[in-house]
Amino acid sequence: MIFALKKHTLFVYIAVLIFGVLAFIPLSANAGNDLLGVEYGEFTGLGRRDPRETVASIIKIVLSLLGIIALCFILYAGFKWMTAGGNEETVTMAKKTLSAAVIGLVIILSAYAITNFVLRQLYSATTGYTYVE
């Protein structure tokens, strides 16, 4: 698709993209901290929160959603096992699904613990304060 465009059309698209990005860069050194009396985070709608806390919250939310999905797989495997009615093929499939879901849940909980530990240590190393939720 890009190669089918003429060179001047591609140049126009790139110029619009670059100038569009440059339009959001503050013009003065003070504008990053105070933009016409309003903090830059509030002005852009991003808030005043520390970026490390934002990243930590996003990671926790993603891991929580993955934990919910793993729990749903465990419930699904248990339901399949209970409704198998003696069918060995269905029971075997349910056992495989259950073991995979439990392994996934262990991996998710381990990732949560490691992430929590690393973020706490990073916070205390960069600020000198202990992390308190």
C-alpha positions as CSV (number, residue, x, y, z in Angstrom):
1,M,0.0,0.0,0.0
2,I,2.7,2.5,0.9
3,F,4.8,1.7,-2.2
4,A,1.7,2.3,-4.3
5,L,1.5,5.9,-3.1
6,K,3.4,8.6,-5.0
7,K,6.3,10.2,-3.4
8,H,4.7,13.6,-2.8
9,T,1.6,12.0,-1.3
10,L,3.8,10.0,1.1
11,F,5.7,13.2,2.0
12,V,2.5,15.0,2.8
13,Y,1.3,12.2,5.1
14,I,4.6,12.1,6.9
15,A,4.7,15.9,7.2
16,V,1.1,16.0,8.7
17,L,2.1,13.2,11.1
18,I,5.2,15.1,12.3
19,F,3.5,18.4,12.6
20,G,0.6,16.8,14.4
21,V,3.0,15.3,17.0
22,L,5.0,18.6,17.3
23,A,1.8,20.5,18.0
24,F,1.5,18.8,21.4
25,I,5.1,19.6,22.6
26,P,5.3,22.5,24.9
27,L,7.1,25.5,23.5
28,S,8.9,26.7,26.7
29,A,10.8,24.9,29.3
30,N,8.3,25.9,32.0
31,A,5.3,24.7,30.0
32,G,5.8,21.1,31.0
33,N,5.3,21.9,34.6
34,D,2.9,24.8,34.4
35,L,0.8,25.5,31.3
36,L,-1.0,28.8,31.7
37,G,-1.4,28.1,35.5
38,V,-2.7,24.5,35.0
39,E,-0.5,21.5,35.4
40,Y,0.3,19.7,32.1
41,G,-1.2,16.4,33.3
42,E,-4.5,18.1,34.1
43,F,-4.4,20.0,30.9
44,T,-4.0,16.8,28.8
45,G,-6.4,14.8,31.0
46,L,-3.7,12.5,32.1
47,G,-3.8,13.5,35.8
48,R,-1.1,14.2,38.4
49,R,-0.3,10.6,39.2
50,D,3.3,9.3,39.1
51,P,3.9,7.3,35.9
52,R,5.4,4.5,38.0
53,E,2.1,4.2,39.9
54,T,0.1,4.3,36.6
55,V,2.2,1.5,35.1
56,A,1.9,-0.6,38.3
57,S,-1.9,-0.1,38.3
58,I,-2.1,-1.2,34.6
59,I,0.0,-4.3,35.3
60,K,-2.2,-5.2,38.3
61,I,-5.4,-4.8,36.3
62,V,-4.1,-6.9,33.4
63,L,-2.9,-9.6,35.8
64,S,-6.3,-9.5,37.6
65,L,-8.1,-9.9,34.3
66,L,-5.9,-12.9,33.5
67,G,-6.6,-14.4,36.9
68,I,-10.4,-14.1,36.2
69,I,-10.0,-15.8,32.9
70,A,-8.0,-18.6,34.5
71,L,-10.7,-19.0,37.1
72,C,-13.3,-19.2,34.4
73,F,-11.3,-22.0,32.7
74,I,-11.2,-23.8,36.0
75,L,-14.9,-23.5,36.4
76,Y,-15.5,-24.6,32.8
77,A,-13.2,-27.7,33.2
78,G,-15.0,-28.6,36.4
79,F,-18.4,-28.2,34.7
80,K,-17.3,-30.4,31.8
81,W,-15.9,-33.0,34.2
82,M,-19.1,-33.1,36.3
83,T,-21.4,-33.3,33.2
84,A,-19.2,-35.9,31.4
85,G,-21.6,-38.7,32.3
86,G,-18.9,-41.3,32.3
87,N,-17.5,-40.4,28.9
88,E,-13.7,-41.0,29.3
89,E,-12.9,-38.7,26.4
90,T,-14.7,-35.7,27.9
91,V,-13.2,-36.5,31.3
92,T,-9.7,-36.6,29.8
93,M,-10.3,-33.3,28.0
94,A,-11.6,-31.7,31.3
95,K,-8.6,-32.9,33.2
96,K,-6.2,-31.5,30.6
97,T,-8.1,-28.2,30.7
98,L,-8.1,-28.1,34.5
99,S,-4.4,-28.8,34.8
100,A,-3.6,-26.2,32.1
101,A,-5.8,-23.6,33.9
102,V,-4.2,-24.3,37.3
103,I,-0.7,-24.0,35.8
104,G,-1.8,-20.8,34.2
105,L,-3.1,-19.5,37.5
106,V,0.1,-20.4,39.2
107,I,2.1,-18.5,36.5
108,I,-0.2,-15.5,36.8
109,L,0.1,-15.4,40.6
110,S,3.9,-15.7,40.3
111,A,4.0,-12.9,37.8
112,Y,1.8,-10.8,40.2
113,A,4.1,-11.5,43.1
114,I,7.3,-10.8,41.1
115,T,5.9,-7.6,39.6
116,N,4.7,-6.4,43.0
117,F,8.1,-7.0,44.5
118,V,10.1,-5.4,41.7
119,L,7.8,-2.3,41.6
120,R,8.1,-1.9,45.4
121,Q,11.9,-2.2,45.2
122,L,12.1,0.2,42.3
123,Y,9.9,2.7,44.1
124,S,11.9,2.6,47.3
125,A,15.2,2.7,45.4
126,T,14.2,5.8,43.3
127,T,12.5,7.8,46.0
128,G,14.1,6.7,49.2
129,Y,10.7,6.0,50.8
130,T,9.1,2.6,51.4
131,Y,6.0,1.9,49.2
132,V,2.7,2.1,51.0
133,E,-0.5,1.3,49.3
